[in-house]
Amino acid sequence: MKKHIALALVIIIAASITAAASAWRDSPIVDEVPHIGAAYSYVFDRTFKYNSEHPPLAKDLAGLALLPLGIDPAASGKNIESQWDFGRYLIYHSGVEPSLIIHAAKLAMIPLFIIAGLIIFVWTKKIYGPRVAVLAVFLFSFCPTIIAHSRFVTTDIAALFGVLFSTYFFLNYLEIRNPKNFWLAAVSFGIALLTKFSTFLLAPYFLILAIIWAWAAKTRTPLVITRGVLVMVLGFIVIVGPIYQIHILNYSPAEQKTNTENLLKSYPLPVFSDLLIWSADKPLLRPYAQYSLGLTMVLQRAEGGNRTYFLGKLSNTSFRSYFPVVFLLKEPIPLLILIGLSLWFGLGRWFRKSQSLKNKIADHFPQFAMMLWIVIYAAASISGNLNIGIRHLIPIYGFMFILIAGQVESILYKVSSIWYKNHSAPSTKLLSPNPHFLTPISYLLILLLVWYFLESVFVYPYYLAYFNQFAGGPSGGHRYVVDSNLDWGQDLWRLADFVRDNKIQNISLDYFGWAEQSYYLGSKFKWVTSGQYPSKEQFLKDNPGGGWLAVSATYFQQDVAGPNKYYAWLDVVPRDSVGHSIFVWHVTR
């Protein structure tokens, strides 16, 4: 047991160090600029006027990490109204070295990754045993998608943690309904709600679980359901309310109400928006109104959609095939193989069992609960109108890795049983406790795991840009999708390195991001947009002797797939690619 715990810790720590090191030359991604600004305002000013569309937990961690840096409140720019302008001012003009602010905020996110990994180990060990738990931790820790987002000041890894944390304790409560488990379930649910607004889906999910548990376990259904609802209500009241109250201590009721009115001007349901506006300045209701405002903003944003480039097409509405296709292109092929084997073996065994459905669910309720969450969350994502990145699927990843690891163990056990019926078992005591590691399927598993690990190693430090071989690797991913799947503004610092290394005196830059370009490039750049240079002749008119042009992959792909095609004159294959997310051309006559 101890060796398995030690091995899991080594894996998690190694992945954490890798994540931190890979982010060292990252510029802030798009969302980090307002998030870091909001983080400062929450911790230093106790005001929630910025970034209401995301709960505070992850940003609070970033804000706490900024405390030792000695940012002067008078120089923070806290009177700036726009969260985007405020975040950029704080990072680049507060008097503290910007890289210190960026690194401190990013490193503060990694504890959520570590805790999520530990929960995966504990839960998998409880269901399948310590060896399978190590495998689940391995799959989690070296997934390029997980590493990429583990060091961003965003809410995606926080949501993964929240789902794991709250579901673990809610299932514990269903199994053993005592006061201790009741309050653990309530507190963990409240904490989950503070990670990302999509975790609000846990409420109907937990209600469904309570109903199915009562049916499968033959317990008193109304009592189980009532107490399950009470868990969630109390979690919301005793955790979300007080935490939000702390965040609005210096946020005046009048300002909160005014901001709520402004943010809900275009909300299509006036009955609901009027209720939120009315409650925004009521002392007991203010914290809950602020949370509800953020949830409402997210629902409105999801309904409105986003400009999406997908498979050569550009649309402001969603593609139903977006998430399945992106998942198949963004996850390592060995993981896809393991998922396929797990589904084939697991579903086959499920349907072959002669037990009643009720008994099957009762005997495997944790696995059933995990699979149900994956189905519910994936269905909500696929049917939604927001296609901006695989990161929106991250809350299902924890359960996915646990279930895969469990099925791999079952496959090994089944195959080893068949194998040793027809082959002599090894006589050495060293190998006899785990004979299935000598079967061909075991060698296949080892090959897949080594391949999986190497995918993570070789893409370093460009984890966000990872694409598998189906997509042509990181250099081919832009043909299929962009935005936070590939280009989120993370490579501006590396572009500055490219400019320095190539002794470039001036470069025209069309950059997708909110990082301050002059901080990295000084006076060696000119900010441009796609419509500024619709032809080579136009570019050379401003650059008679030839010149350099850098375009973020997101802007380039959206332009060439759109109606104007201002960048169609550029070579399809750029001269250079910085971090796979910024394309660079040297344009000459």
C-alpha positions in Angstrom: 0.0 0.0 0.0 2.7 2.5 1.0 4.6 2.0 -2.2 1.5 2.7 -4.3 0.9 5.9 -2.4 4.5 6.9 -2.8 4.4 6.2 -6.5 1.2 8.2 -7.0 2.7 11.1 -5.2 5.9 10.9 -7.3 3.7 11.0 -10.5 1.6 13.9 -9.3 4.7 15.9 -8.2 6.5 15.2 -11.4 3.5 16.3 -13.5 3.2 19.5 -11.3 6.8 20.4 -11.8 6.4 19.8 -15.5 3.3 22.0 -15.6 5.0 24.8 -13.8 8.1 24.7 -15.9 6.1 24.6 -19.2 4.3 27.9 -18.2 7.5 29.8 -17.5 7.7 31.5 -20.9 3.9 31.8 -21.4 2.4 35.2 -21.7 -1.0 35.5 -20.1 -3.8 33.8 -22.0 -6.8 35.8 -23.0 -8.9 34.9 -19.9 -6.1 35.3 -17.5 -5.9 39.1 -17.9 -9.3 39.8 -16.4 -9.0 36.9 -14.0 -5.8 38.1 -12.5 -7.2 41.6 -12.1 -10.3 40.2 -10.5 -8.2 38.0 -8.2 -6.4 41.1 -6.9 -9.7 43.0 -6.4 -11.3 40.1 -4.5 -8.4 39.6 -2.0 -7.2 43.2 -1.6 -10.3 45.2 -2.1 -13.2 42.8 -1.1 -15.2 43.9 -4.1 -16.9 41.8 -6.8 -17.3 44.4 -9.6 -15.0 42.4 -11.9 -15.5 39.1 -13.6 -18.9 38.3 -12.1 -19.4 35.6 -14.8 -17.0 33.2 -12.9 -17.1 32.1 -9.2 -14.2 33.2 -7.1 -12.4 30.1 -5.8 -9.7 29.8 -8.4 -9.2 33.6 -8.6 -9.0 33.7 -4.8 -6.0 31.4 -4.9 -4.3 33.6 -7.5 -5.1 36.7 -5.4 -3.6 35.2 -2.3 -0.4 34.4 -4.3 -0.2 38.1 -5.2 -0.1 39.2 -1.5 3.7 38.8 -1.0 4.5 40.9 -4.1 3.7 44.2 -2.4 1.5 45.7 -5.1 0.7 49.3 -4.2 -3.1 49.7 -4.1 -2.7 53.3 -5.2 -0.9 52.1 -8.4 -3.2 49.1 -9.1 -5.6 51.1 -11.3 -8.6 49.8 -9.3 -10.8 52.7 -10.5 -10.7 51.4 -14.1 -14.2 50.2 -15.0 -13.4 47.6 -17.7 -12.2 44.3 -16.2 -10.0 43.7 -19.3 -8.3 47.1 -19.0 -8.0 46.8 -15.2 -6.4 43.4 -15.5 -3.9 44.5 -18.0 -3.1 47.7 -16.1 -2.5 45.7 -12.9 -0.2 43.2 -14.5 1.9 45.6 -16.6 1.7 49.0 -14.8 1.3 48.4 -11.1 5.1 48.9 -10.4 5.7 45.2 -9.8 7.6 43.2 -12.4 4.9 41.7 -14.6 6.5 38.3 -14.9 6.3 38.0 -11.1 2.6 38.7 -11.1 2.0 36.2 -13.9 4.1 33.4 -12.5 2.7 33.8 -8.9 -0.9 33.7 -10.2 -0.2 30.7 -12.5 1.6 28.7 -9.8 -1.3 29.2 -7.4 -3.5 27.1 -9.7 -1.4 23.9 -9.4 -2.6 22.9 -5.9 -6.1 22.3 -7.4 -4.4 19.9 -9.9 -2.6 18.2 -7.0 -5.7 17.8 -4.9 -7.7 16.5 -7.8 -5.0 13.9 -8.4 -5.1 12.8 -4.8 -8.9 12.5 -4.8 -8.6 10.3 -7.9 -6.1 8.1 -6.1 -8.2 7.8 -3.0 -11.5 7.1 -4.8 -10.0 4.7 -7.3 -8.3 2.8 -4.5 -11.6 2.5 -2.6 -13.3 1.0 -5.6 -10.6 -1.0 -7.4 -7.5 -1.2 -5.2 -4.2 0.7 -5.0 -2.6 -0.6 -8.2 -5.5 0.6 -10.3 -5.4 3.9 -8.4 -1.8 4.5 -9.5 -2.9 3.9 -13.1 -5.7 6.4 -12.8 -3.3 9.0 -11.4 -0.9 8.3 -14.2 -3.5 8.8 -16.9 -4.7 12.0 -15.2 -1.3 13.5 -14.5 0.2 13.1 -18.0 -2.8 14.0 -20.0 -1.7 17.0 -22.2 -5.1 18.7 -21.9 -4.9 18.5 -18.1 -1.3 19.7 -17.9 -2.1 22.6 -20.2 -5.0 23.9 -18.1 -3.5 23.0 -14.7 -1.4 26.2 -14.8 -4.0 28.7 -16.2 -5.8 31.2 -14.0 -9.1 29.8 -15.2 -12.0 27.7 -13.8 -11.7 24.5 -15.7 -9.3 22.4 -13.5 -11.1 24.0 -10.5 -14.4 22.6 -11.8 -12.8 19.1 -12.3 -11.7 19.3 -8.6 -15.2 20.5 -7.5 -17.0 17.6 -9.3 -14.7 15.0 -7.9 -14.7 16.5 -4.4 -18.5 17.0 -4.1 -19.6 13.7 -5.8 -17.3 11.7 -3.6 -18.9 13.0 -0.4 -22.4 13.0 -1.8 -22.1 9.3 -2.6 -20.6 8.6 0.8 -23.7 10.3 2.3 -26.1 8.2 0.2 -24.3 5.0 1.4 -24.0 6.0 5.1 -26.5 8.7 6.0 -25.2 10.1 9.3 -24.7 13.7 10.4 -21.0 13.7 9.6 -21.5 12.6 6.0 -24.4 14.9 5.6 -22.4 18.0 6.4 -19.4 16.8 4.4 -21.7 16.4 1.4 -23.2 19.9 2.0 -19.9 21.7 2.4 -18.3 20.0 -0.6 -21.3 20.8 -2.8 -21.0 24.4 -1.7 -17.3 24.5 -2.5 -18.0 22.9 -5.9 -20.4 25.7 -6.7 -17.5 28.2 -6.1 -15.4 26.7 -8.9 -17.3 27.2 -12.1 -20.9 27.9 -12.9 -21.3 24.7 -15.0 -21.0 22.8 -11.7 -24.6 24.0 -11.0 -25.4 20.9 -13.1 -24.4 18.9 -10.0 -27.8 19.9 -8.5 -30.1 18.0 -10.9 -27.4 15.3 -11.2 -27.4 14.7 -7.4 -31.2 14.7 -7.3 -31.2 12.0 -10.0 -28.6 10.0 -8.1 -30.6 10.2 -4.9 -33.7 8.9 -6.7 -31.8 6.1 -8.4 -30.0 5.2 -5.2 -33.3 5.0 -3.2 -34.8 2.8 -5.9 -31.8 0.5 -6.3 -31.0 0.2 -2.6 -34.6 -0.3 -1.7 -34.6 2.5 0.9 -37.2 5.0 1.9 -37.3 7.1 -1.3 -39.0 10.3 -0.1 -36.6 10.6 2.9 -33.5 10.0 0.8 -34.6 12.5 -1.8 -35.6 15.1 0.7 -32.3 14.9 2.6 -30.4 14.9 -0.7 -32.1 18.2 -1.6 -31.4 19.5 1.9 -27.7 18.8 1.4 -27.6 21.0 -1.6 -29.7 23.8 -0.2 -27.6 24.0 3.0 -24.4 23.8 1.0 -25.5 26.8 -1.1 -26.7 28.7 2.0 -23.8 28.1 4.4 -20.9 28.0 1.9 -21.8 30.1 -1.2 -23.5 32.9 0.7 -20.8 33.6 3.3 -18.0 33.4 0.8 -19.8 35.8 -1.5 -20.5 38.0 1.4 -16.8 38.3 2.1 -16.2 39.3 -1.5 -18.7 42.1 -1.4 -17.7 43.7 1.9 -16.4 46.8 0.1 -18.9 46.5 -2.8 -21.6 49.0 -2.0 -25.2 47.9 -2.4 -25.8 50.8 -4.8 -22.9 49.9 -7.0 -23.9 46.2 -7.0 -27.4 47.1 -8.0 -26.2 49.5 -10.8 -23.8 46.9 -12.2 -26.5 44.2 -12.1 -28.8 46.5 -14.0 -26.2 47.2 -16.6 -25.2 43.5 -17.0 -28.8 42.3 -17.4 -30.0 45.0 -19.8 -30.3 42.5 -22.7 -31.5 39.5 -20.6 -34.6 38.1 -22.3 -36.6 37.2 -19.2 -37.4 40.5 -17.4 -39.2 38.7 -14.6 -36.0 36.9 -13.5 -33.7 39.9 -14.2 -36.0 42.2 -12.2 -35.9 39.9 -9.3 -32.1 39.8 -9.3 -31.9 43.6 -9.6 -34.4 44.0 -6.7 -32.4 41.6 -4.5 -29.0 43.2 -5.4 -29.1 45.7 -2.6 -30.9 43.7 0.1 -28.5 42.9 2.9 -29.4 39.2 3.4 -29.9 38.5 -0.3 -27.0 40.4 -1.8 -24.4 37.5 -1.8 -26.9 35.1 -3.3 -28.0 37.7 -5.9 -24.3 38.2 -6.9 -23.9 34.4 -7.4 -27.2 34.3 -9.4 -26.0 37.2 -11.5 -22.9 35.3 -12.5 -24.9 32.1 -13.3 -27.4 34.2 -15.4 -24.5 35.8 -17.3 -23.0 32.4 -18.2 -26.4 31.0 -19.3 -26.9 34.1 -21.5 -23.4 33.8 -22.9 -23.9 30.1 -23.7 -27.1 30.9 -25.5 -25.5 33.6 -27.5 -22.8 31.4 -28.8 -19.3 32.4 -30.0 -17.4 32.9 -33.3 -16.1 29.4 -34.0 -13.7 28.1 -36.6 -14.3 24.3 -37.1 -13.1 22.1 -39.9 -12.6 24.9 -42.3 -16.0 26.6 -41.5 -16.7 29.8 -39.6 -20.0 30.1 -37.6 -21.5 32.0 -34.7 -23.7 29.0 -33.9 -22.5 25.7 -32.5 -21.6 22.5 -34.4 -23.1 19.3 -32.9 -20.0 17.3 -33.9 -17.6 19.9 -32.4 -16.8 18.2 -29.0 -16.7 14.6 -30.3 -14.3 15.6 -33.1 -12.2 17.8 -31.0 -11.9 15.1 -28.4 -10.7 12.6 -31.0 -8.1 15.1 -32.3 -6.9 16.5 -29.0 -6.4 13.4 -26.8 -3.5 11.0 -27.3 -4.3 8.0 -29.5 -3.3 5.5 -26.8 -5.9 7.1 -24.5 -8.5 6.8 -27.3 -7.6 3.1 -27.7 -8.0 2.5 -23.9 -11.3 4.3 -24.0 -12.5 2.0 -26.9 -11.3 -1.1 -25.1 -12.9 0.0 -21.9 -16.3 0.7 -23.5 -16.3 -2.5 -25.4 -15.3 -4.7 -22.5 -17.3 -2.8 -19.8 -20.6 -2.5 -21.7 -20.3 -6.1 -23.0 -19.9 -7.4 -19.4 -22.7 -5.2 -18.2 -25.2 -6.5 -20.8 -24.0 -10.1 -20.3 -24.7 -10.2 -16.6 -27.9 -12.0 -15.7 -28.7 -9.7 -12.8 -31.6 -7.3 -12.8 -30.9 -3.7 -13.7 -31.6 -2.7 -10.1 -29.0 -5.1 -8.8 -26.5 -4.1 -11.4 -26.8 -0.5 -10.4 -26.7 -1.2 -6.7 -23.6 -3.4 -7.0 -21.7 -0.8 -9.1 -23.3 2.5 -8.0 -20.1 4.6 -7.9 -19.2 3.5 -11.5 -22.8 4.1 -12.6 -22.7 7.6 -11.0 -19.5 8.5 -12.8 -20.8 7.3 -16.1 -24.1 9.2 -15.6 -22.2 12.4 -15.0 -20.1 11.9 -18.1 -23.3 11.4 -20.2 -25.1 14.4 -18.7 -22.2 16.8 -18.9 -21.2 15.7 -22.4 -24.7 15.9 -23.6 -25.1 19.4 -22.2 -21.9 20.5 -23.8 -22.7 19.0 -27.2 -26.2 20.5 -27.3 -25.1 23.9 -26.1 -24.2 26.8 -28.3 -20.7 27.5 -27.1 -17.8 25.9 -29.0 -14.6 27.4 -27.9 -12.5 24.5 -26.6 -12.1 21.0 -25.3 -11.5 22.6 -21.9 -15.3 22.7 -21.5 -15.2 18.9 -21.2 -12.6 18.9 -18.5 -15.1 18.3 -15.6 -15.7 14.8 -16.9 -12.0 13.9 -17.1 -11.6 12.8 -13.5 -14.3 10.1 -13.8 -13.1 9.1 -17.2 -9.6 8.2 -15.9 -11.0 6.3 -12.9 -13.3 4.2 -15.1 -10.7 3.6 -17.7 -8.2 2.4 -15.1 -10.8 0.1 -13.6 -11.7 -1.5 -16.9 -8.0 -2.0 -17.8 -7.6 -4.0 -14.6 -10.7 -6.0 -15.4 -9.4 -6.7 -19.0 -6.1 -7.8 -17.7 -7.7 -10.1 -15.1 -10.0 -11.7 -17.7 -7.4 -12.2 -20.3 -4.9 -13.6 -17.8 -7.5 -16.1 -16.7 -8.0 -17.3 -20.2 -4.3 -17.3 -21.0 -3.2 -19.4 -18.1 -5.8 -22.0 -18.8 -3.8 -22.9 -21.9 -0.3 -21.9 -20.8 1.9 -22.9 -17.9 1.9 -20.3 -15.1 5.3 -19.0 -14.0 6.8 -20.8 -11.1 8.7 -17.9 -9.6 7.2 -16.4 -6.5 8.2 -13.0 -7.6 5.8 -13.0 -10.6 3.0 -15.2 -9.3 1.1 -12.5 -7.5 0.6 -10.7 -10.8 0.7 -13.3 -13.5 -1.3 -11.4 -16.0 1.6 -9.0 -16.5 3.2 -11.7 -18.6 0.3 -12.0 -21.1 0.4 -10.4 -24.6 -2.4 -8.0 -23.5 -0.1 -6.8 -20.7 2.6 -5.9 -23.2 0.1 -4.1 -25.3 -0.9 -2.1 -22.2 2.7 -1.3 -21.4 3.2 -0.1 -25.0 0.1 2.1 -24.8 1.2 3.7 -21.5 4.7 4.3 -22.7 3.3 5.9 -25.9 0.9 8.0 -23.8 3.7 9.2 -21.6 6.0 10.1 -24.5 3.2 12.1 -26.1 3.2 14.3 -23.0 7.0 14.5 -22.9 7.6 15.4 -26.6 5.0 18.2 -26.7 6.6 20.0 -23.8 6.2 23.0 -23.3 3.4 23.5 -25.8 0.7 21.5 -24.0 -2.2 23.7 -25.1 -1.2 23.2 -28.7 -1.2 19.4 -28.4 -3.0 17.4 -31.1 -2.6 13.7 -31.9 -1.4 12.1 -35.0 -4.9 12.0 -36.5 -4.7 15.9 -36.7 -1.0 15.9 -37.9 0.3 16.7 -34.4 0.6 20.2 -32.9 1.7 21.7 -36.2 -1.5 20.4 -38.0 -4.1 21.2 -35.4 -4.9 24.7 -36.8 -6.5 23.2 -39.8 -9.3 21.8 -37.6 -9.9 24.1 -34.6 -8.2 27.1 -33.0 -9.1 29.3 -30.0 -8.4 27.7 -26.6 -7.7 24.4 -28.3 -4.5 25.8 -29.7 -4.1 29.6 -29.6 -5.1 31.5 -26.5 -2.5 34.2 -26.6 0.1 32.2 -24.7 3.1 32.6 -27.1 3.7 36.4 -27.2 6.7 36.0 -25.0 8.1 33.3 -27.3 7.4 35.6 -30.3 9.6 38.2 -28.6 12.3 35.5 -28.3 11.9 34.8 -32.0 12.2 38.5 -32.9 15.4 38.8 -30.8 17.0 35.6 -32.1 16.4 36.6 -35.7 17.5 40.2 -35.2 14.2 41.5 -36.4 13.9 45.3 -36.0 10.2 45.6 -36.8 7.3 43.1 -37.1 3.7 43.7 -38.0 1.6 41.7 -35.5 -2.1 40.6 -35.5 -2.3 39.1 -32.1 -5.1 37.2 -30.5 -4.8 38.0 -26.8 -4.8 40.7 -24.1 -1.2 40.6 -23.0 0.5 43.9 -23.5 2.5 43.7 -26.7 4.9 46.5 -26.0 6.1 44.9 -22.7 7.4 41.9 -24.7 8.3 43.5 -28.0 9.2 47.1 -27.1 9.2 49.3 -30.1 9.9 46.4 -32.5 6.3 45.8 -33.5 3.4 47.4 -35.3 -0.1 46.4 -34.3 -2.2 45.5 -37.4 -5.5 43.8 -38.3 -6.4 41.5 -41.1 -8.3 44.2 -43.2 -5.2 46.4 -43.0 -3.3 44.3 -45.5 -5.7 42.6 -47.9 -2.9 42.0 -50.4 0.8 41.6 -50.7 1.0 44.9 -52.5 -0.6 46.7 -49.6 1.8 45.2 -47.2 4.8 46.1 -49.3 3.5 49.6 -49.7 4.1 50.1 -46.0 7.2 47.9 -46.0 9.0 48.8 -49.3 12.1 46.7 -48.5 10.0 43.7 -47.4 9.0 42.9 -43.8 7.9 40.5 -41.2 4.3 39.7 -40.5 3.0 37.6 -37.5 -0.6 36.5 -37.2 -2.2 34.5 -34.4 -3.6 31.1 -35.6 -7.0 32.0 -34.4 -7.2 35.2 -36.4 -5.6 33.7 -39.5 -8.0 30.7 -39.6 -11.0 32.8 -38.9 -10.1 35.2 -41.6 -9.3 32.7 -44.4 -12.5 30.8 -43.6 -14.6 34.0 -43.5 -16.1 36.0 -46.4 -13.3 38.6 -46.7 -10.2 36.4 -46.8 -7.8 39.3 -46.3 -5.0 36.9 -45.5 -5.6 34.6 -48.5 -2.5 36.1 -50.2 -0.2 34.6 -47.7 1.5 31.3 -48.2 -0.6 28.4 -46.8 2.5 27.2 -44.9 4.1 30.1 -42.9 7.8 30.6 -42.7 7.8 29.9 -39.0 5.4 29.0 -36.3 6.0 30.2 -32.8 4.7 27.7 -30.2 2.3 26.4 -33.0 0.0 29.4 -32.2 1.6 32.4 -34.0 2.4 32.2 -37.7 5.3 34.3 -39.1 6.0 35.2 -42.7 8.9 37.2 -44.2 7.2 39.0 -47.1 9.5 40.1 -49.9 9.1 41.2 -53.5 
